[in-house]
Amino acid sequence: MRSLVLPDFTISRSEECDGCRACEHQCPFGVHTYDASNDKMLSDSRKCAGCQRCAVFCPKGAIEIRPAPSFYRPNASWSRERIEDIKRQAETGGVLLTGCGSDKPFRIYWDHMLLNASQVTNPSIDPLREPMELRTFLGSKPERILLRDDADTDPVLTLETPILFSAMSYGAISYNAFQALAIAASRSGTFFNTGEGGMPAEMRPLFKKHAIVQVASGRFGIDAEYLNCAAAVEIKIGQGAKPGIGGHLPGEKVSKHVAATRMIPEGTDAISPAPHHDIYSIEDLEMLISAIKEVTNYEKPVIVKVAAVHNISAIASGIVRAGADILAIDGMRGGTGAAPKVIRDNVGIPIELAISAVDRRLRDEGIRERCSIIAGGGIRSSADVVKAIALGADAVYIGTAALIAMGCTLCQRCYTGRCSWGICTQDPGLMRRLNVEEASQRLVNLLSAWSHEIKEMLGGMGINAIESLRGNRDQLRGIGLHEWELDLLGIRGAGE
């Protein structure tokens, strides 16, 4: 059946192209081919994902990839995207998959919030000359301090910056990418999350002090040793890109090593069911939290990760009362390797609204100090980090930003396993494209840059410790927002 879908991109090749065939070797989608009879390179724009790999590595700079100029007759109800989605489904009869986060033009509230700045009565602080404290402690805080040598305290995670790498499983991403995240976390004094794919045995002794291991509905790779080779354990109930549904790692990505790590047969699909089949109530969740704490000798905080949904504040209250030490909330702009497009774009709520609702609910119930909050799903810059903490988060998860730092160009073809940059693939040839040392250094540099910028912003607000900003919504003002949005965020309008 001939495809009726127009190409997304157009490829132009200048006369400087000398037919070196570098583009052919760089493209995993088969866009570029060499025509021996005419001694020239040909390009099939219908296969192009827009990853820009060929343009970056063309030694002559002869290739240019641009959005296709072709268009349909303008129609207010039927955009090009909607027309082509229907055409694709008419050709395949299947669910449309996509990677990365939602690219729908919903309001991004980070861009409609402004930070306060010190002027006369509250002098600013120079972060180059004065100490600025970014160290963050995640976990349940005691109601009172017992000044005894033998006093027990709840376990906490200590971060040198309020940023963690969010869950990205080995299998969904390559071994090189997974290892780069682990190395960067250990060098930066923060944590990476294994996702639901387990942690390779050879990495456990090296990175256990900086790993958060995940217990998802598929229970892949989980045993007592795995739970104890980590600084914390996270129970994944849901994620922002696909709330309410499970996960699926295709069999072609389950290599021998991935299979050993996940404890499943090589080449078989790894399917996570939508629900945990032992969690159907808050009481069931409490039993699982207690079981994990018992198997880890009560030495590791337990995180519960949920997607940001309509009744998130009530859900959060129940999770805290079930004994979670940390609550991770993932907003609808969260990334993923593969998700049904219709779920990604239409289910859940933005993380900004969820943070404020949860923080205020827990404070109103007097249980805010029993649980820390990690916010994820749409954190794009250091300013987003500062605004998230001012809204009520203790720290943030970053995923897509970390992948971009390693080289990702958001072509949204993660689910194909043909990642041009060696990040979301198990193909040995493509995996080698990602240099572990270089990728980890890029991640370290990103966290270092954001940390410096956070200090600058704190100094400008006259605040010398990140803890003093947590839930301090007086430091935020909204601009271009409706009254109901300001009310939900718990902030006032600019100029008030």
C-alpha positions as CSV (number, residue, x, y, z in Angstrom):
1,M,0.0,0.0,0.0
2,R,1.5,3.3,-1.0
3,S,1.7,5.8,1.8
4,L,-0.4,9.0,1.4
5,V,1.4,10.8,4.1
6,L,3.5,13.8,3.0
7,P,7.2,13.9,4.1
8,D,7.8,15.8,7.3
9,F,11.2,17.1,6.1
10,T,12.9,18.2,2.9
11,I,16.6,17.4,2.2
12,S,18.7,19.7,0.1
13,R,22.3,18.8,-0.9
14,S,24.7,21.5,-2.3
15,E,27.2,21.1,-5.1
16,E,29.9,20.8,-2.4
17,C,28.8,17.2,-1.8
18,D,31.7,15.0,-3.1
19,G,29.9,11.6,-2.6
20,C,31.9,10.6,0.4
21,R,28.9,8.6,1.6
22,A,29.3,9.8,5.2
23,C,25.6,10.6,5.4
24,E,24.7,7.1,4.2
25,H,26.7,5.6,7.1
26,Q,25.4,8.0,9.7
27,C,21.6,7.6,8.9
28,P,20.0,4.5,10.6
29,F,16.7,5.1,8.8
30,G,18.1,4.5,5.3
31,V,17.4,8.0,4.0
32,H,20.6,8.4,2.0
33,T,21.8,5.9,-0.7
34,Y,24.6,6.0,-3.3
35,D,23.7,5.8,-7.0
36,A,26.7,4.1,-8.5
37,S,25.4,4.4,-12.1
38,N,25.3,8.2,-11.9
39,D,28.0,8.5,-9.2
40,K,25.8,10.6,-6.8
41,M,24.0,10.5,-3.5
42,L,20.2,10.2,-3.4
43,S,17.9,11.0,-0.5
44,D,14.4,9.7,0.3
45,S,12.8,12.5,2.4
46,R,9.9,10.2,3.3
47,K,12.2,8.2,5.6
48,C,13.7,11.3,7.3
49,A,13.2,11.7,11.0
50,G,14.8,15.1,11.2
51,C,17.5,13.9,13.7
52,Q,20.1,16.1,11.9
53,R,22.8,13.5,12.3
54,C,23.8,13.6,8.6
55,A,23.9,17.4,8.6
56,V,26.2,17.5,11.7
57,F,28.6,14.9,10.4
58,C,28.8,15.9,6.7
59,P,32.4,16.9,6.3
60,K,31.5,19.5,3.6
61,G,28.5,20.9,5.3
62,A,26.6,20.1,2.1
63,I,23.3,18.8,3.7
64,E,20.4,20.9,5.0
65,I,17.3,19.4,6.6
66,R,14.3,21.6,6.9
67,P,10.6,21.2,7.6
68,A,8.7,20.3,4.4
69,P,7.1,23.3,2.7
70,S,4.2,21.2,1.5
71,F,0.8,21.8,3.1
72,Y,-2.9,20.9,2.9
73,R,-5.7,23.4,2.3
74,P,-6.0,25.3,5.7
75,N,-8.8,24.1,7.9
76,A,-9.5,25.2,11.4
77,S,-10.7,21.8,12.5
78,W,-8.2,19.6,10.6
79,S,-4.6,20.4,11.0
80,R,-1.9,18.7,9.0
81,E,-1.0,16.6,12.1
82,R,-4.6,15.3,12.5
83,I,-5.0,14.5,8.8
84,E,-1.8,12.6,8.7
85,D,-2.5,10.7,11.9
86,I,-5.7,9.4,10.3
87,K,-3.8,8.5,7.1
88,R,-1.2,6.5,9.1
89,Q,-3.8,4.6,11.0
90,A,-5.7,3.9,7.8
91,E,-2.4,2.4,6.5
92,T,-1.4,0.4,9.6
93,G,-4.5,-0.3,11.6
94,G,-2.5,0.2,14.8
95,V,-2.0,2.6,17.7
96,L,0.3,5.5,16.8
97,L,3.4,5.5,19.0
98,T,5.7,8.3,19.7
99,G,8.7,9.2,21.9
100,C,9.8,12.1,24.1
101,G,7.3,14.4,25.8
102,S,4.1,16.0,24.6
103,D,4.6,18.7,21.9
104,K,1.1,20.0,22.1
105,P,0.8,23.8,22.5
106,F,-0.6,23.6,26.0
107,R,0.2,26.5,28.3
108,I,3.7,26.1,29.8
109,Y,3.2,27.7,33.2
110,W,7.0,28.1,33.9
111,D,7.0,30.7,31.1
112,H,4.2,32.7,32.8
113,M,5.8,33.0,36.2
114,L,8.3,35.6,37.2
115,L,10.8,35.5,40.2
116,N,11.2,38.2,42.8
117,A,14.4,40.2,43.1
118,S,15.9,42.0,46.1
119,Q,16.3,45.8,46.0
120,V,16.5,48.2,48.9
121,T,15.2,46.6,52.1
122,N,16.3,43.1,51.5
123,P,19.8,43.2,50.0
124,S,20.8,40.7,47.4
125,I,23.7,38.2,48.0
126,D,26.7,37.8,45.8
127,P,27.1,34.1,45.2
128,L,30.8,34.6,44.2
129,R,31.6,36.0,47.6
130,E,29.0,34.6,50.0
131,P,28.2,30.9,50.6
132,M,25.1,29.6,48.9
133,E,23.6,26.3,50.1
134,L,22.2,24.0,47.4
135,R,22.5,20.8,49.5
136,T,19.1,19.1,49.7
137,F,17.9,16.4,51.9
138,L,15.1,14.2,50.7
139,G,13.1,12.0,53.0
140,S,10.8,12.1,56.0
141,K,11.8,14.8,58.5
142,P,11.4,14.1,62.3
143,E,8.8,16.1,64.2
144,R,11.3,16.8,66.9
145,I,15.1,16.2,67.3
146,L,16.2,13.8,70.0
147,L,19.6,14.7,71.3
148,R,20.8,11.2,72.0
149,D,23.6,9.3,70.5
150,D,21.4,6.3,69.9
151,A,18.5,8.2,68.5
152,D,17.1,6.7,65.3
153,T,16.4,8.9,62.4
154,D,14.7,8.1,59.1
155,P,17.0,7.6,56.2
156,V,17.4,10.5,53.7
157,L,19.1,11.1,50.4
158,T,21.7,13.9,50.4
159,L,22.0,15.8,47.1
160,E,24.6,18.5,46.4
161,T,22.2,20.1,43.9
162,P,18.4,19.8,43.9
163,I,18.4,17.9,40.6
164,L,18.2,14.1,40.0
165,F,18.2,12.1,36.8
166,S,14.8,10.6,36.3
167,A,13.9,6.9,35.5
168,M,15.3,5.7,32.2
169,S,15.6,2.0,32.0
170,Y,18.4,-0.1,30.5
171,G,16.7,-1.5,27.4
172,A,14.8,1.6,26.6
173,I,18.1,3.4,26.5
174,S,21.5,2.0,25.6
175,Y,24.1,0.6,28.0
176,N,26.4,3.5,27.2
177,A,23.6,6.1,28.0
178,F,22.7,4.3,31.2
179,Q,26.3,4.2,32.3
180,A,26.8,7.9,31.5
181,L,23.9,8.8,33.7
182,A,25.4,6.7,36.6
183,I,28.8,8.2,36.2
184,A,27.5,11.8,36.1
185,A,25.3,11.2,39.1
186,S,28.3,9.9,41.2
187,R,30.5,12.8,40.1
188,S,27.9,15.5,40.7
189,G,26.7,14.3,44.1
190,T,23.2,13.4,43.0
191,F,21.3,10.2,42.0
192,F,20.2,8.4,38.8
193,N,17.1,6.2,38.5
194,T,17.4,2.7,37.0
195,G,13.8,2.8,35.7
196,E,11.9,-0.5,35.6
197,G,14.7,-2.5,33.8
198,G,16.9,-3.4,36.7
199,M,20.6,-2.6,37.1
200,P,23.4,-4.6,35.4
201,A,25.2,-6.7,38.0
202,E,28.6,-5.2,37.1
203,M,27.4,-1.7,37.8
204,R,25.9,-2.4,41.3
205,P,29.1,-2.2,43.4
206,L,30.3,0.9,41.5
207,F,27.2,3.1,41.6
208,K,25.0,1.8,44.4
209,K,25.5,4.9,46.5
210,H,24.0,7.0,43.8
211,A,21.3,4.7,42.4
212,I,17.6,4.8,42.9
213,V,16.2,1.4,41.9
214,Q,12.6,1.1,40.7
215,V,9.9,-1.4,41.5
216,A,7.4,-1.3,38.6
217,S,4.4,-3.4,37.8
218,G,6.5,-5.9,35.7
219,R,8.9,-6.5,38.6
220,F,11.8,-7.0,36.1
221,G,15.2,-7.7,37.6
222,I,14.0,-7.4,41.2
223,D,15.4,-9.4,44.1
224,A,16.7,-8.6,47.6
225,E,20.2,-7.9,46.3
226,Y,18.9,-5.4,43.7
227,L,16.9,-3.6,46.3
228,N,19.9,-3.3,48.6
229,C,22.3,-2.2,45.9
230,A,20.9,1.3,45.9
231,A,20.5,4.5,48.0
232,A,16.7,4.4,47.7
233,V,13.8,2.3,46.2
234,E,11.1,3.8,44.0
235,I,7.7,2.2,43.5
236,K,6.5,3.3,40.1
237,I,2.7,3.6,40.0
238,G,2.5,5.8,36.9
239,Q,4.5,8.2,34.7
240,G,3.5,11.5,33.1
241,A,3.8,10.5,29.4
242,K,1.3,7.6,29.8
243,P,-0.7,7.8,33.0
244,G,-2.8,4.7,33.7
245,I,-1.2,2.4,31.3
246,G,1.7,0.0,31.4
247,G,5.0,-0.3,29.5
248,H,6.3,-2.4,26.6
249,L,9.9,-3.1,25.6
250,P,9.8,-4.8,22.2
251,G,11.6,-8.2,22.0
252,E,14.1,-6.9,19.4
253,K,15.5,-4.5,22.1
254,V,15.9,-7.4,24.6
255,S,19.5,-8.4,23.9
256,K,21.3,-11.1,25.9
257,H,22.6,-8.6,28.4
258,V,19.2,-6.7,28.7
259,A,17.5,-10.1,29.2
260,A,20.0,-11.1,32.0
261,T,19.4,-7.8,33.7
262,R,15.6,-8.0,33.5
263,M,15.6,-11.7,34.3
264,I,13.6,-12.6,31.2
265,P,14.3,-14.7,28.1
266,E,16.3,-13.1,25.4
267,G,14.3,-11.7,22.5
268,T,10.9,-11.7,24.3
269,D,8.7,-8.7,24.8
270,A,9.0,-7.1,28.3
271,I,5.4,-6.1,29.1
272,S,4.5,-4.2,32.3
273,P,0.8,-4.4,33.1
274,A,-1.1,-1.1,33.7
275,P,-1.7,-1.8,37.5
276,H,0.5,-3.5,40.1
277,H,-1.5,-6.7,40.7
278,D,-0.8,-6.4,44.4
279,I,-1.9,-2.8,44.8
280,Y,-5.6,-1.9,44.7
281,S,-5.8,0.4,47.7
282,I,-3.7,2.6,49.9
283,E,-3.6,-0.2,52.4
284,D,-2.0,-2.5,49.7
285,L,0.5,0.2,48.9
286,E,1.3,0.5,52.6
287,M,2.0,-3.2,52.8
288,L,4.4,-3.0,49.8
289,I,6.2,0.0,51.3
290,S,6.6,-1.9,54.6
291,A,7.9,-5.0,52.8
292,I,10.5,-3.0,51.0
293,K,11.6,-1.2,54.1
294,E,11.9,-4.6,55.9
295,V,14.0,-6.2,53.1
296,T,16.3,-3.2,53.1
297,N,16.6,-3.1,56.9
298,Y,14.9,0.2,57.1
299,E,18.0,1.9,55.8
300,K,16.7,3.3,52.5
301,P,13.9,5.8,51.9
302,V,11.0,4.6,49.8
303,I,9.8,6.8,46.9
304,V,6.4,6.4,45.3
305,K,6.1,7.8,41.8
306,V,2.8,8.8,40.3
307,A,1.6,10.7,37.3
308,A,0.1,14.2,37.7
309,V,-3.7,13.6,37.3
310,H,-6.8,15.5,38.3
311,N,-7.1,14.4,41.9
312,I,-3.4,14.4,42.6
313,S,-3.6,16.2,46.0
314,A,-5.9,13.5,47.5
315,I,-3.7,10.7,46.0
316,A,-0.6,12.3,47.5
317,S,-2.2,12.5,50.9
318,G,-2.9,8.8,50.8
319,I,0.6,8.0,49.7
320,V,2.2,10.0,52.5
321,R,-0.1,8.3,55.0
322,A,0.9,4.9,53.6
323,G,4.4,5.6,54.7
324,A,6.2,6.9,51.6
325,D,9.3,9.0,52.5
326,I,9.4,10.7,49.1
327,L,6.7,11.4,46.6
328,A,7.7,11.8,42.9
329,I,5.1,13.5,40.7
330,D,5.5,13.3,36.9
331,G,3.7,15.9,34.8
332,M,2.1,15.4,31.4
333,R,5.1,16.8,29.5
334,G,7.3,14.0,30.8
335,G,9.3,12.1,28.2
336,T,9.3,8.4,27.4
337,G,10.8,5.9,24.9
338,A,7.4,4.9,23.6
339,A,3.8,5.9,24.3
340,P,0.5,5.9,22.5
341,K,0.3,9.4,21.0
342,V,-3.3,9.8,22.1
343,I,-2.4,9.1,25.7
344,R,0.7,11.3,25.7
345,D,-1.2,14.3,24.4
346,N,-4.6,14.0,26.2
347,V,-4.1,12.5,29.6
348,G,-2.8,14.1,32.8
349,I,-2.1,17.7,33.9
350,P,0.9,20.0,33.9
351,I,3.4,19.5,36.7
352,E,3.2,23.1,37.7
353,L,-0.4,22.8,38.8
354,A,0.2,19.5,40.5
355,I,3.2,20.7,42.7
356,S,1.2,23.6,44.1
357,A,-1.9,21.5,44.8
358,V,0.0,18.7,46.5
359,D,2.2,21.0,48.6
360,R,-0.8,23.0,49.9
361,R,-2.8,19.9,50.7
362,L,0.0,18.3,52.7
363,R,0.6,21.5,54.6
364,D,-3.1,21.9,55.3
365,E,-3.2,18.4,56.7
366,G,0.0,18.9,58.8
367,I,1.9,16.1,57.1
368,R,4.2,18.0,54.7
369,E,7.3,17.2,56.6
370,R,6.6,13.5,56.6
371,C,7.4,13.3,52.8
372,S,9.6,15.2,50.3
373,I,8.4,16.0,46.9
374,I,10.3,15.5,43.6
375,A,8.8,17.1,40.6
376,G,9.4,15.9,37.0
377,G,7.9,16.1,33.5
378,G,8.8,19.3,31.7
379,I,11.9,20.7,33.5
380,R,13.8,22.5,30.8
381,S,16.1,25.0,32.6
382,S,17.6,26.1,35.9
383,A,14.8,28.7,36.1
384,D,12.2,25.9,35.9
385,V,14.0,24.2,38.8
386,V,13.9,27.4,41.0
387,K,10.2,28.0,40.2
388,A,9.3,24.3,40.9
389,I,10.9,24.6,44.4
390,A,9.2,27.9,45.1
391,L,5.9,26.2,44.2
392,G,6.5,23.5,46.8
393,A,8.9,20.8,45.4
394,D,12.1,19.8,47.3
395,A,13.9,18.7,44.1
396,V,13.3,17.9,40.5
397,Y,13.8,15.0,38.1
398,I,15.2,15.7,34.7
399,G,15.1,13.2,31.8
400,T,14.6,14.8,28.4
401,A,17.1,17.6,29.3
402,A,19.7,14.9,30.2
403,L,19.2,13.1,26.9
404,I,19.5,16.4,25.0
405,A,22.8,17.1,26.9
406,M,24.1,13.7,25.6
407,G,23.1,14.6,22.0
408,C,19.4,13.8,21.5
409,T,17.7,16.1,19.0
410,L,14.1,15.1,19.9
411,C,13.2,13.4,16.6
412,Q,10.7,11.4,18.6
413,R,11.6,8.0,17.0
414,C,12.8,6.4,20.2
415,Y,10.4,3.5,19.8
416,T,12.0,2.4,16.6
417,G,15.3,1.4,18.3
418,R,17.2,3.2,15.5
419,C,18.4,6.2,17.5
420,S,20.9,8.1,15.4
421,W,22.8,9.3,18.4
422,G,23.2,5.9,20.2
423,I,21.0,6.8,23.1
424,C,17.7,4.9,22.6
425,T,18.9,1.8,20.9
426,Q,20.4,-1.7,21.5
427,D,22.0,-1.9,18.1
428,P,25.7,-2.5,18.7
429,G,26.8,-0.3,15.9
430,L,24.6,2.6,16.9
431,M,25.4,2.2,20.6
432,R,29.1,2.9,19.8
433,R,28.2,6.3,18.6
434,L,27.7,7.5,22.2
435,N,31.1,7.9,24.0
436,V,30.5,7.2,27.7
437,E,33.1,9.5,29.0
438,E,32.1,12.4,26.8
439,A,28.4,11.9,27.5
440,S,28.9,11.8,31.3
441,Q,31.1,14.9,31.2
442,R,28.3,16.7,29.2
443,L,25.9,15.8,32.0
444,V,28.2,16.9,34.7
445,N,28.7,20.2,32.9
446,L,24.9,20.6,32.6
447,L,24.3,20.1,36.3
448,S,27.3,22.4,37.1
449,A,25.9,25.2,34.9
450,W,22.4,24.9,36.3
451,S,23.7,24.9,39.8
452,H,25.7,28.1,39.2
453,E,22.6,29.7,37.7
454,I,20.4,28.6,40.6
455,K,22.9,30.3,43.0
456,E,22.7,33.5,40.9
457,M,18.9,33.5,41.1
458,L,18.9,32.8,44.8
459,G,21.4,35.6,45.4
460,G,19.2,38.0,43.4
461,M,16.3,37.1,45.6
462,G,18.3,37.6,48.7
463,I,18.1,34.0,49.7
464,N,21.3,32.0,50.6
465,A,19.9,28.5,51.0
466,I,17.6,26.5,48.6
467,E,15.7,25.2,51.7
468,S,14.5,28.8,52.3
469,L,12.8,28.9,48.9
470,R,10.8,25.6,49.2
471,G,7.1,26.4,49.0
472,N,7.8,30.2,49.2
473,R,5.3,31.2,46.7
474,D,5.6,34.9,47.6
475,Q,8.7,34.8,45.5
476,L,6.6,34.1,42.4
477,R,4.2,36.3,40.4
478,G,2.1,35.2,37.4
479,I,1.8,37.1,34.1
480,G,-0.8,36.5,31.4
481,L,-2.7,34.0,33.6
482,H,-6.4,33.8,34.4
483,E,-7.6,34.2,38.0
484,W,-8.4,30.5,38.3
485,E,-4.8,29.6,37.3
486,L,-3.3,32.0,39.8
487,D,-5.5,30.5,42.4
488,L,-4.5,27.0,41.6
489,L,-0.8,27.9,41.5
490,G,-1.2,29.8,44.8
491,I,0.5,32.9,43.5
492,R,-0.5,36.5,42.9
493,G,-0.4,38.4,39.6
494,A,2.6,40.5,38.5
495,G,2.4,44.0,40.1
496,E,0.5,42.9,43.1
